[in-house]
Amino acid sequence: MSEKQERTVEVLHFKVYPEYKRLHFEVYVWNNRRDMRAYLKGGYPGKGLNKVLACVTWPDGGSKTRNGCIGEMHFNRQDLSAEIVAHEATHAAIRWARYTGVDISEDVTSLVAPETEERFCYALGAVVEQIESVLSDNEYK
């Protein structure tokens, strides 16, 4: 490739909402690991993201948002699987719970899960469902 030719980087970009409200994650599905890692290296220098297969990132300080965005989720088509989506969606749901103050560490003393645990599980399910829906609609499976 000559200096005048620029390589086109393909990325699928969309938002997911843990509670279908304002707070959301920006989701990026890169065409390959190289493009994803190049983006991460540029935006998050020194964070050790040069070997990840997928990740969730958020603004420094952890309590800031950008127009309701509480983080970014990054995937790549080479390593896209249900296991990786579920893993990163769990990180996102934990980030959302911490941001909103949902305590998921409450000890269960009854036969029924506490309300906060149910809220967390619904948020996690919403994130996974939205990602899977967009991936399916875009034939990424």
C-alpha positions in Angstrom: 0.0 0.0 0.0 1.5 3.4 -1.0 1.6 6.3 1.3 -1.3 7.9 -0.6 -3.6 4.9 -0.1 -5.3 4.8 3.3 -6.5 1.5 4.6 -10.2 1.5 5.4 -11.0 0.4 8.9 -14.4 -1.3 9.2 -16.2 -1.1 12.4 -19.8 -1.7 13.5 -20.8 0.9 16.0 -24.0 1.0 18.1 -25.3 1.7 21.7 -26.6 -0.7 24.3 -28.7 0.4 27.3 -28.7 -1.7 30.5 -32.1 -0.3 31.6 -33.3 1.1 28.2 -32.8 4.6 29.7 -30.2 7.3 29.1 -27.1 5.5 30.5 -25.5 3.4 27.8 -22.3 1.8 26.4 -20.9 2.5 23.0 -20.2 -0.8 21.3 -17.6 -1.3 18.6 -17.2 -4.5 16.6 -13.9 -4.2 14.7 -13.2 -6.3 11.6 -10.0 -7.8 13.2 -7.8 -7.7 16.3 -5.2 -5.4 14.7 -7.7 -2.6 14.1 -9.3 -2.9 17.5 -5.9 -2.9 19.3 -4.7 0.1 17.2 -7.8 2.1 18.3 -7.3 1.0 22.0 -3.6 1.9 21.9 -4.4 5.4 20.6 -7.1 6.1 23.1 -5.8 4.3 26.2 -2.0 4.4 26.1 -0.2 2.4 28.8 -3.3 0.4 29.8 -2.0 -3.0 28.6 -4.7 -3.4 26.0 -2.4 -4.5 23.2 -3.2 -8.2 23.7 -6.9 -8.2 24.5 -9.5 -10.1 22.5 -12.3 -7.8 23.7 -12.7 -5.3 26.5 -14.8 -2.7 28.3 -13.3 0.7 29.0 -14.7 3.7 30.8 -13.7 7.3 31.4 -10.9 7.9 33.9 -12.2 8.5 37.4 -15.1 6.1 36.8 -17.8 8.6 37.7 -17.9 10.7 34.6 -20.2 10.3 31.6 -20.3 11.7 28.1 -23.9 12.3 27.2 -25.0 9.3 29.2 -22.2 7.1 27.9 -20.6 5.2 30.9 -18.2 3.2 28.8 -17.2 1.5 25.6 -17.3 -2.2 24.7 -14.8 -3.5 22.1 -15.1 -6.7 20.2 -13.5 -8.0 17.0 -14.9 -10.4 14.4 -11.9 -12.8 14.7 -12.7 -13.6 18.3 -16.5 -13.0 18.4 -18.2 -15.7 20.4 -21.1 -16.1 22.8 -18.6 -16.6 25.6 -16.7 -13.4 24.9 -20.0 -11.4 24.5 -21.3 -12.7 27.8 -17.9 -12.0 29.5 -17.7 -8.4 28.4 -21.4 -7.8 29.0 -20.9 -8.9 32.6 -18.0 -6.4 32.9 -20.4 -3.7 31.5 -23.2 -4.7 33.8 -20.8 -4.5 36.8 -19.6 -1.1 35.6 -23.3 0.0 35.3 -24.1 -1.3 38.8 -21.2 0.5 40.4 -22.1 3.7 38.5 -25.8 3.6 39.5 -25.1 2.3 43.1 -26.8 -1.0 42.6 -25.4 -3.2 45.4 -25.0 -6.7 44.0 -23.0 -8.0 46.9 -26.1 -8.2 49.2 -26.1 -11.5 51.1 -29.1 -13.7 50.2 -30.9 -14.9 53.3 -34.1 -16.0 51.7 -35.0 -18.4 48.9 -35.6 -15.5 46.6 -32.9 -13.2 45.1 -32.9 -9.7 46.4 -34.4 -6.9 44.3 -30.9 -5.4 43.5 -29.7 -8.8 42.2 -32.7 -9.0 40.0 -32.1 -5.5 38.6 -28.5 -6.4 37.9 -29.6 -9.6 36.1 -32.1 -7.8 34.0 -29.5 -5.1 33.0 -27.0 -7.8 32.0 -29.7 -9.6 30.0 -30.6 -6.4 28.3 -27.0 -5.7 27.3 -26.5 -9.3 25.9 -29.9 -9.2 24.0 -29.1 -5.9 22.4 -25.6 -7.0 21.3 -26.9 -10.3 19.9 -29.7 -8.6 18.1 -27.4 -6.1 16.3 -24.9 -8.8 15.5 -27.6 -11.0 14.1 -29.2 -8.1 12.0 -25.7 -7.4 10.6 -24.9 -11.1 9.9 -22.0 -11.2 12.3 -22.8 -14.7 13.5 
